[in-house]
Amino acid sequence: MIKQFLNDPTLLLNAVGEGIYGFDLSGNAVFINPAAERMTGWQAAELLGKKIHQYHHHSHADGRPYPADECQIYCTMFDGKHRHVKDEVFWRKDGSNFPVEYTSTPVYKNDQLIGAVAIFRDVSKQHQTEHALRQALTQVKDLSEQLKDENNYLIAQLNEDWQDSGLVGHSHIFQNMLEQIKLVAQTTSTVLILGENGTGKELVARNLHRLSERSNQSFIKVNCAAFTPSLLESELFGHEKGAFTGANERRKGRFELADKGTLFLDEIGELPPEAQSKLLRVLQEHEFERVGSSHTIKVDIRIVAATNRDLWQMVQQGAFRMDLYYRLNVFPIKVPALKERKEDIPLLCTNLIAQLNKRLGKQLKGLSKKAISQLQAYDWPGNIRELQNVLEREAILSKQPILHLSQPLSMTPNTAFNISLTLDEAQKSHIVSVLELSNWKISGAHGAATKLGLHESTLRSKMRKLGIERDS
């Protein structure tokens, strides 16, 4: 058997998996093995004795002509140099092509160059594998960038002041708001949250997200008042590397981070005019471009906006776009001020104290009855945020598990004492205010006596003495 191979080496050449061509010095094919036939579709009988370049090596992959005098296989026939070539294609008989890697080796006889041999292989699978690997690496890079951006965003969120006091309260006005949240949460409608500073508008937005079908996706917040007009666009839409001074790397904006989730635009009334028009386009088309890029990015986001300003008045003054106003004002939710639901203060305090215990490492059990009465007698111009601050201050100062107010609350204009009143007149005014707050209920947990820190009989006695009646 070995002798048979030695006597007829073409047996070996025909058995190998690589394609093999033999050429004479004129560039004519003198040998073609079966593997070459299978890969190109050309039979040996069709190509032997012919200049094979014009059949399978006539063009580059992009269709540009490949002159024969530039062919690396032919060059070997002229200069006798060995060549190893990648990133070229051979053309099949059916007009298609496939990527090849080949070697071109000179053939000598009696020290005279008589031709060349080209050995090639189809590297389609390797290219597919490399392409898939590049795609996978690109995806990994994109995911890594997204995780980095989301991580930076979440760290920034965690470093913000604590605000999550929980949506708690049993007042009628508060329960009505909760019903609205539940109704609209299951839709994809844009929501505009209205309310004074410190009422918990962000908390309403977060609960809208938690109750929605997007709850497993990102909730991304943008404070429109926290950035200059030039930086706000970059924050919203992201930027490419080198888009402006200081843009040292590509960065995804909040719209990209919120894809498939919810984007909360806080202080929407502070949005500059140029950003308003771009926001309108995103709401209409669900697409945008990063700063410094012409590539359009499509997103699927739900917009929840919030403001303490009168947007309609701003529209009339020309400070806010009317078309954007109508896009945002699909489903408005009004968050009541704390002074409109003072009966919720005890429940809010319980929730806030639980948060303080975690944050400050305290073991506080609650507030004294007198402290609760004092809190309910105050008008809270700073709303829940002001209540948080008061409780935090008292928690820091207190050495007891039950909190007391260490100093009087600053009086608002509506509750300020009139210094011209006598002591009896001032007492009467204060008791009437607490009675009205308690719907003229004297006894019980939510009665005026409890709020004033008095026994029921003592309060009734004072009322008789001061001439306080329901119609007074």
C-alpha positions as CSV (number, residue, x, y, z in Angstrom):
1,M,0.0,0.0,0.0
2,I,2.8,2.4,0.9
3,K,4.6,1.6,-2.4
4,Q,1.3,2.3,-4.2
5,F,1.1,5.8,-2.7
6,L,4.7,6.5,-3.5
7,N,4.3,5.4,-7.1
8,D,1.1,7.5,-7.5
9,P,1.1,10.6,-5.2
10,T,-2.1,11.9,-6.8
11,L,-3.9,9.4,-4.5
12,L,-2.8,11.4,-1.5
13,L,-3.6,14.7,-3.1
14,N,-7.1,13.5,-4.0
15,A,-7.8,12.3,-0.5
16,V,-7.1,15.6,1.4
17,G,-9.8,18.0,2.5
18,E,-8.2,21.1,1.2
19,G,-8.6,22.2,-2.4
20,I,-5.5,21.9,-4.5
21,Y,-4.6,23.5,-7.8
22,G,-1.5,23.0,-9.9
23,F,-0.4,25.6,-12.4
24,D,2.3,25.8,-15.2
25,L,4.3,29.0,-15.8
26,S,1.6,30.2,-18.2
27,G,-1.0,30.1,-15.4
28,N,-2.9,27.2,-16.9
29,A,-4.4,24.6,-14.5
30,V,-2.6,21.2,-14.7
31,F,-4.1,19.6,-11.6
32,I,-7.4,19.9,-9.7
33,N,-8.3,17.6,-6.8
34,P,-11.9,16.5,-5.8
35,A,-12.0,18.8,-2.8
36,A,-11.5,21.8,-5.1
37,E,-14.3,20.6,-7.3
38,R,-16.7,20.3,-4.4
39,M,-15.9,23.7,-3.0
40,T,-16.1,25.7,-6.3
41,G,-18.6,23.7,-8.3
42,W,-16.2,23.6,-11.2
43,Q,-15.2,20.2,-12.5
44,A,-11.6,19.5,-13.3
45,A,-12.5,18.7,-17.0
46,E,-13.9,22.3,-17.3
47,L,-10.8,24.0,-16.0
48,L,-7.7,21.9,-16.9
49,G,-5.5,23.7,-19.5
50,K,-7.2,27.0,-18.8
51,K,-6.2,30.1,-17.0
52,I,-8.2,29.4,-13.8
53,H,-8.0,33.0,-12.4
54,Q,-10.8,34.2,-14.8
55,Y,-13.1,31.5,-13.4
56,H,-12.8,31.7,-9.6
57,H,-10.5,34.6,-8.7
58,H,-11.6,37.4,-11.1
59,S,-13.2,39.8,-8.5
60,H,-12.8,40.9,-4.9
61,A,-15.6,40.2,-2.4
62,D,-17.1,43.7,-3.0
63,G,-17.2,43.1,-6.7
64,R,-14.2,45.1,-7.8
65,P,-12.2,43.5,-10.6
66,Y,-9.1,41.5,-9.5
67,P,-6.5,41.8,-12.3
68,A,-4.5,38.6,-13.0
69,D,-1.2,40.4,-12.7
70,E,-2.1,41.3,-9.1
71,C,-3.1,37.7,-8.2
72,Q,-0.9,36.3,-5.5
73,I,-0.9,32.8,-7.0
74,Y,0.3,34.1,-10.3
75,C,2.9,36.3,-8.6
76,T,4.4,33.1,-7.2
77,M,4.9,31.7,-10.7
78,F,6.9,34.8,-11.7
79,D,9.1,35.4,-8.6
80,G,9.2,31.9,-7.0
81,K,8.2,33.3,-3.6
82,H,5.9,31.4,-1.1
83,R,2.8,33.3,-0.1
84,H,0.2,32.8,2.6
85,V,-3.0,34.8,1.9
86,K,-6.1,35.5,4.0
87,D,-9.2,37.7,3.5
88,E,-9.8,36.8,-0.1
89,V,-12.7,35.0,-1.8
90,F,-13.1,32.4,-4.5
91,W,-16.1,32.4,-6.9
92,R,-18.2,29.3,-7.4
93,K,-19.6,28.3,-10.8
94,D,-23.1,29.4,-9.6
95,G,-21.9,33.0,-9.2
96,S,-21.6,33.0,-5.4
97,N,-18.4,33.3,-3.4
98,F,-16.9,32.0,-0.2
99,P,-14.0,33.3,1.9
100,V,-10.7,31.4,1.6
101,E,-7.3,31.1,3.2
102,Y,-4.7,29.8,0.8
103,T,-0.9,29.2,0.3
104,S,0.8,29.6,-3.0
105,T,4.0,27.5,-3.3
106,P,6.5,27.5,-6.2
107,V,7.3,24.2,-7.9
108,Y,10.9,23.6,-9.0
109,K,12.5,20.8,-11.2
110,N,16.2,20.7,-11.7
111,D,16.4,24.0,-9.9
112,Q,14.2,25.5,-12.5
113,L,10.8,27.1,-11.6
114,I,8.1,25.2,-13.6
115,G,4.9,26.3,-11.9
116,A,3.1,26.7,-8.6
117,V,0.7,24.8,-6.3
118,A,-2.2,26.6,-4.5
119,I,-3.7,24.9,-1.5
120,F,-6.9,26.5,-0.1
121,R,-9.7,25.9,2.3
122,D,-13.2,27.4,2.9
123,V,-13.1,29.5,6.0
124,S,-16.9,30.4,6.0
125,K,-17.5,28.7,9.3
126,Q,-14.5,30.5,10.9
127,H,-15.8,33.8,9.7
128,Q,-19.3,33.1,11.0
129,T,-17.8,32.1,14.4
130,E,-15.7,35.3,14.4
131,H,-18.7,37.4,13.5
132,A,-20.8,35.8,16.2
133,L,-18.0,36.4,18.7
134,R,-17.7,40.0,17.7
135,Q,-21.5,40.5,18.0
136,A,-21.4,38.8,21.4
137,L,-18.5,41.0,22.5
138,T,-20.4,44.1,21.3
139,Q,-23.4,43.0,23.2
140,V,-21.3,42.4,26.3
141,K,-19.7,45.8,25.9
142,D,-23.2,47.4,25.5
143,L,-24.5,45.6,28.5
144,S,-21.5,46.5,30.5
145,E,-21.9,50.2,29.6
146,Q,-25.6,50.0,30.4
147,L,-24.9,48.3,33.8
148,K,-22.3,50.9,34.5
149,D,-24.7,53.7,33.6
150,E,-27.5,52.2,35.7
151,N,-25.1,51.5,38.6
152,N,-24.0,55.2,38.5
153,Y,-27.6,56.3,38.4
154,L,-28.7,54.0,41.3
155,I,-25.7,55.1,43.4
156,A,-26.7,58.7,42.8
157,Q,-30.3,57.8,43.8
158,L,-29.2,56.1,47.0
159,N,-27.1,59.1,47.9
160,E,-30.1,61.4,47.7
161,D,-32.0,62.5,50.9
162,W,-34.3,59.9,52.2
163,Q,-37.8,60.4,51.0
164,D,-39.7,57.1,51.0
165,S,-42.2,57.7,53.7
166,G,-44.8,55.4,52.1
167,L,-48.2,56.4,50.8
168,V,-50.1,56.2,54.0
169,G,-53.3,58.0,55.1
170,H,-57.0,57.4,55.7
171,S,-58.4,60.8,54.9
172,H,-61.0,61.0,52.2
173,I,-58.9,63.3,49.9
174,F,-55.9,61.0,50.2
175,Q,-58.0,57.8,49.5
176,N,-59.4,59.5,46.4
177,M,-55.9,60.1,45.1
178,L,-54.9,56.4,45.8
179,E,-57.9,55.3,43.7
180,Q,-56.7,57.4,40.8
181,I,-53.2,55.9,41.1
182,K,-54.6,52.4,40.9
183,L,-56.8,53.2,37.9
184,V,-54.1,54.7,35.7
185,A,-51.2,52.5,36.8
186,Q,-52.4,49.6,34.7
187,T,-52.4,51.7,31.5
188,T,-49.5,53.2,29.5
189,S,-51.0,56.7,29.7
190,T,-48.8,59.7,30.5
191,V,-49.5,61.0,34.0
192,L,-49.0,64.6,35.2
193,I,-48.6,64.8,39.0
194,L,-49.5,68.2,40.5
195,G,-48.9,69.4,44.0
196,E,-46.9,71.7,46.3
197,N,-43.3,71.1,47.1
198,G,-42.8,68.4,49.7
199,T,-46.1,66.6,49.2
200,G,-44.6,63.4,47.9
201,K,-45.0,63.7,44.1
202,E,-42.0,61.4,43.5
203,L,-43.5,58.8,45.8
204,V,-46.7,58.9,43.8
205,A,-44.7,58.4,40.6
206,R,-42.8,55.4,42.1
207,N,-46.0,53.8,43.2
208,L,-47.5,54.2,39.7
209,H,-44.5,52.3,38.4
210,R,-44.7,49.6,41.0
211,L,-48.4,49.0,40.2
212,S,-47.8,48.9,36.5
213,E,-46.8,46.1,34.1
214,R,-43.4,47.8,33.8
215,S,-42.6,47.2,37.5
216,N,-39.8,44.7,36.7
217,Q,-38.1,47.3,34.5
218,S,-36.2,50.5,35.3
219,F,-37.7,53.6,37.1
220,I,-35.5,56.5,36.0
221,K,-35.8,60.0,37.5
222,V,-34.7,63.3,36.0
223,N,-34.9,66.5,37.9
224,C,-35.4,69.1,35.1
225,A,-34.4,71.9,37.5
226,A,-31.1,70.3,38.5
227,F,-29.2,70.8,35.1
228,T,-28.3,73.7,32.9
229,P,-30.0,73.8,29.5
230,S,-26.8,72.6,27.8
231,L,-26.3,69.7,30.2
232,L,-30.0,68.7,30.4
233,E,-30.1,67.5,26.8
234,S,-27.1,65.3,27.4
235,E,-28.7,63.9,30.6
236,L,-32.0,63.1,28.8
237,F,-30.6,61.8,25.5
238,G,-27.0,60.9,26.2
239,H,-23.9,61.9,24.2
240,E,-21.2,60.4,22.0
241,K,-17.5,60.6,22.9
242,G,-16.2,64.0,22.0
243,A,-19.6,65.6,21.5
244,F,-18.6,68.5,23.7
245,T,-15.8,69.5,26.0
246,G,-15.6,67.0,28.8
247,A,-17.4,64.2,26.9
248,N,-14.6,61.8,27.4
249,E,-16.7,58.7,26.7
250,R,-20.0,57.7,25.2
251,R,-22.8,57.9,27.7
252,K,-26.4,56.7,27.6
253,G,-29.1,59.2,28.6
254,R,-32.0,58.7,30.9
255,F,-34.3,57.9,28.0
256,E,-32.2,54.9,27.0
257,L,-31.9,53.7,30.6
258,A,-35.7,53.9,30.9
259,D,-36.4,51.8,27.8
260,K,-39.2,49.4,28.5
261,G,-39.7,51.1,31.9
262,T,-40.8,54.5,33.4
263,L,-39.2,57.9,33.1
264,F,-40.1,60.3,35.8
265,L,-39.6,64.0,34.8
266,D,-39.6,65.9,38.0
267,E,-40.0,69.7,38.0
268,I,-41.2,69.6,34.4
269,G,-42.1,73.2,34.5
270,E,-38.4,74.1,34.7
271,L,-37.7,72.5,31.3
272,P,-36.1,75.0,28.9
273,P,-37.8,75.8,25.6
274,E,-35.3,73.9,23.4
275,A,-35.6,70.8,25.5
276,Q,-39.4,71.1,25.5
277,S,-39.5,70.7,21.7
278,K,-37.2,67.6,21.8
279,L,-39.3,66.0,24.6
280,L,-42.4,66.5,22.5
281,R,-40.8,64.6,19.6
282,V,-39.9,61.7,21.9
283,L,-43.5,61.6,23.2
284,Q,-44.8,61.6,19.6
285,E,-42.3,59.5,17.8
286,H,-40.6,57.5,20.6
287,E,-37.2,58.2,19.1
288,F,-34.3,60.6,19.6
289,E,-30.5,61.0,18.8
290,R,-27.7,61.2,21.3
291,V,-25.9,64.5,21.4
292,G,-23.1,64.4,18.7
293,S,-24.8,61.5,16.8
294,S,-27.1,61.3,13.8
295,H,-28.2,57.7,14.7
296,T,-31.8,57.5,15.7
297,I,-32.6,55.4,18.8
298,K,-36.1,54.1,19.4
299,V,-37.4,53.6,22.9
300,D,-40.5,52.3,24.6
301,I,-41.1,54.3,27.8
302,R,-43.9,55.6,29.9
303,I,-43.7,59.2,30.9
304,V,-44.7,60.4,34.4
305,A,-44.1,64.2,35.0
306,A,-44.5,66.3,38.1
307,T,-44.6,70.0,38.9
308,N,-45.5,72.4,41.6
309,R,-46.2,75.1,39.0
310,D,-49.3,76.1,37.1
311,L,-48.4,74.8,33.6
312,W,-51.5,76.3,32.0
313,Q,-50.6,79.7,33.3
314,M,-47.1,79.2,31.9
315,V,-48.7,78.2,28.5
316,Q,-50.6,81.5,28.5
317,Q,-47.5,83.4,29.3
318,G,-45.6,81.7,26.5
319,A,-43.1,79.9,28.9
320,F,-44.4,76.4,28.2
321,R,-45.4,74.8,24.9
322,M,-49.2,74.2,24.5
323,D,-48.8,71.0,22.5
324,L,-46.4,69.6,25.1
325,Y,-48.8,70.6,27.9
326,Y,-51.6,68.6,26.3
327,R,-49.3,65.6,25.7
328,L,-48.4,65.6,29.4
329,N,-51.8,66.4,30.8
330,V,-53.5,63.2,29.8
331,F,-54.2,62.1,33.3
332,P,-53.5,64.7,36.0
333,I,-53.3,63.6,39.7
334,K,-53.4,66.2,42.4
335,V,-51.4,65.4,45.5
336,P,-53.1,67.1,48.5
337,A,-51.1,69.3,50.8
338,L,-50.5,68.1,54.3
339,K,-52.7,70.9,55.7
340,E,-55.6,69.4,53.7
341,R,-55.3,66.0,55.5
342,K,-54.0,66.7,59.0
343,E,-55.9,63.7,60.3
344,D,-53.3,61.6,58.5
345,I,-50.4,63.1,60.6
346,P,-50.4,60.3,63.3
347,L,-50.2,57.6,60.7
348,L,-47.6,59.5,58.7
349,C,-45.5,60.0,61.9
350,T,-45.6,56.3,62.7
351,N,-44.3,55.5,59.2
352,L,-41.7,58.2,59.3
353,I,-40.4,57.2,62.7
354,A,-40.0,53.6,61.5
355,Q,-37.8,55.0,58.6
356,L,-35.8,57.1,61.1
357,N,-35.2,54.1,63.3
358,K,-33.6,52.3,60.3
359,R,-31.7,55.4,59.2
360,L,-30.4,56.6,62.6
361,G,-30.2,53.3,64.4
362,K,-32.8,54.4,67.0
363,Q,-35.5,52.5,69.0
364,L,-38.1,55.2,69.0
365,K,-41.7,54.1,69.8
366,G,-43.7,57.1,68.8
367,L,-44.9,60.6,69.7
368,S,-46.5,61.9,72.8
369,K,-50.2,62.9,72.6
370,K,-49.2,66.5,73.2
371,A,-46.7,66.4,70.3
372,I,-49.3,65.0,68.0
373,S,-51.7,67.7,68.9
374,Q,-49.0,70.3,68.3
375,L,-48.2,68.8,64.9
376,Q,-51.9,68.8,63.9
377,A,-52.3,72.4,64.9
378,Y,-49.6,73.5,62.5
379,D,-50.3,74.3,58.8
380,W,-47.1,72.7,57.3
381,P,-46.1,75.0,54.5
382,G,-43.3,72.6,53.7
383,N,-45.7,69.6,53.7
384,I,-44.4,66.1,54.4
385,R,-40.8,67.1,53.8
386,E,-41.0,69.6,56.6
387,L,-42.6,67.0,58.8
388,Q,-39.7,64.7,58.0
389,N,-37.2,67.3,59.0
390,V,-39.0,68.1,62.3
391,L,-39.2,64.5,63.3
392,E,-35.6,63.9,62.3
393,R,-34.4,66.8,64.4
394,E,-36.4,65.6,67.4
395,A,-35.1,62.0,66.9
396,I,-31.5,63.2,67.0
397,L,-32.1,65.3,70.2
398,S,-34.3,62.8,72.0
399,K,-32.9,60.5,74.7
400,Q,-36.3,58.9,75.3
401,P,-38.3,56.4,73.2
402,I,-41.3,58.7,73.0
403,L,-40.7,62.0,71.1
404,H,-41.7,65.4,72.4
405,L,-41.3,68.6,70.5
406,S,-38.3,70.4,72.0
407,Q,-39.3,73.8,70.5
408,P,-42.4,75.4,69.2
409,L,-43.2,75.0,65.5
410,S,-42.8,78.2,63.4
411,M,-46.3,79.6,62.9
412,T,-47.6,80.2,59.5
413,P,-49.4,83.4,58.7
414,N,-52.8,81.7,59.1
415,T,-52.0,80.4,62.6
416,A,-49.9,83.3,63.9
417,F,-51.0,84.8,67.2
418,N,-52.6,88.2,67.2
419,I,-50.6,90.0,69.9
420,S,-53.6,92.3,70.6
421,L,-55.6,89.3,71.9
422,T,-56.0,88.7,75.6
423,L,-55.0,85.4,77.0
424,D,-58.6,84.1,77.1
425,E,-59.2,85.3,73.5
426,A,-56.0,83.5,72.3
427,Q,-57.0,80.3,74.2
428,K,-60.5,80.5,72.7
429,S,-59.1,81.0,69.1
430,H,-56.8,78.0,69.5
431,I,-59.4,75.7,71.0
432,V,-61.9,76.6,68.2
433,S,-59.2,75.8,65.6
434,V,-58.5,72.4,67.1
435,L,-62.3,71.7,67.4
436,E,-62.8,72.5,63.7
437,L,-59.8,70.3,62.9
438,S,-61.5,67.5,64.8
439,N,-64.9,68.1,63.2
440,W,-66.1,69.3,66.7
441,K,-65.5,65.9,68.1
442,I,-64.4,66.3,71.8
443,S,-63.7,62.8,73.1
444,G,-62.0,59.8,71.7
445,A,-58.6,59.1,70.0
446,H,-59.2,61.7,67.3
447,G,-61.1,64.2,69.5
448,A,-60.0,67.7,70.3
449,A,-59.3,66.9,74.0
450,T,-56.7,64.3,73.0
451,K,-55.1,66.8,70.5
452,L,-55.0,69.5,73.2
453,G,-53.6,67.1,75.8
454,L,-56.6,67.8,78.1
455,H,-59.1,65.6,79.9
456,E,-62.5,65.6,78.2
457,S,-64.2,67.2,81.3
458,T,-61.5,69.9,81.5
459,L,-62.0,70.8,77.8
460,R,-65.8,71.1,78.2
461,S,-65.3,73.3,81.3
462,K,-62.9,75.6,79.4
463,M,-65.4,75.7,76.5
464,R,-68.2,76.8,78.9
465,K,-66.0,79.4,80.5
466,L,-64.8,80.8,77.2
467,G,-68.3,80.7,75.6
468,I,-67.3,78.3,72.9
469,E,-70.2,76.8,71.0
470,R,-70.5,75.0,67.6
471,D,-71.6,78.2,65.9
472,S,-69.1,80.5,67.6
